[in-house]
Amino acid sequence: MTQKKGDENMNASKEIQDEMVGVLTAISIVSKRLASRLLDLDNEPEDEQKKEEQERSK
């Protein structure tokens, strides 16, 4: 019986680890997307300024 409980604990532990890997992967993906969007927002004013300068120089 002790061996059976040990196996059950290992399986539960493996399942928990797999779930944690999935959650951390999802967090990583969302973080990367958020960082990318923030960079896009940060660069928007620069892009608008460049467009305005190009229009003025025409």
C-alpha positions as CSV (number, residue, x, y, z in Angstrom):
1,M,0.0,0.0,0.0
2,T,2.8,2.4,0.7
3,Q,4.2,2.0,-2.8
4,K,0.7,2.7,-4.2
5,K,0.4,5.9,-2.3
6,G,3.8,7.0,-3.4
7,D,2.9,6.4,-7.0
8,E,-0.3,8.3,-6.6
9,N,1.6,11.2,-5.1
10,M,4.1,11.2,-7.9
11,N,1.3,11.2,-10.5
12,A,-0.4,14.0,-8.7
13,S,2.9,15.9,-8.5
14,K,3.5,15.3,-12.2
15,E,0.0,16.6,-13.1
16,I,0.6,19.7,-10.9
17,Q,3.9,20.3,-12.6
18,D,2.4,20.0,-16.0
19,E,-0.4,22.4,-15.1
20,M,2.2,24.9,-13.7
21,V,4.2,24.6,-16.9
22,G,1.1,25.4,-18.9
23,V,0.1,28.3,-16.8
24,L,3.6,29.8,-16.9
25,T,3.8,29.4,-20.6
26,A,0.5,31.2,-21.0
27,I,1.7,34.0,-18.7
28,S,4.9,34.3,-20.8
29,I,2.9,34.5,-24.1
30,V,0.6,37.2,-22.7
31,S,3.5,39.1,-21.3
32,K,5.2,39.1,-24.7
33,R,2.1,40.3,-26.4
34,L,1.6,43.0,-23.9
35,A,5.2,44.2,-24.2
36,S,4.8,44.3,-28.0
37,R,1.7,46.3,-27.8
38,L,3.2,48.7,-25.3
39,L,6.2,49.2,-27.6
40,D,3.8,49.9,-30.5
41,L,2.0,52.5,-28.5
42,D,5.2,54.0,-27.4
43,N,6.4,54.3,-31.0
44,E,3.1,55.7,-32.3
45,P,3.9,59.3,-31.5
46,E,7.3,59.0,-33.2
47,D,5.6,57.6,-36.3
48,E,3.1,60.4,-36.3
49,Q,5.8,63.0,-36.0
50,K,7.7,61.5,-38.9
51,K,4.6,61.6,-41.1
52,E,4.0,65.2,-40.2
53,E,7.6,66.1,-41.0
54,Q,7.3,64.3,-44.3
55,E,4.1,66.2,-45.2
56,R,5.7,69.5,-44.3
57,S,8.7,68.9,-46.4
58,K,6.6,68.2,-49.5
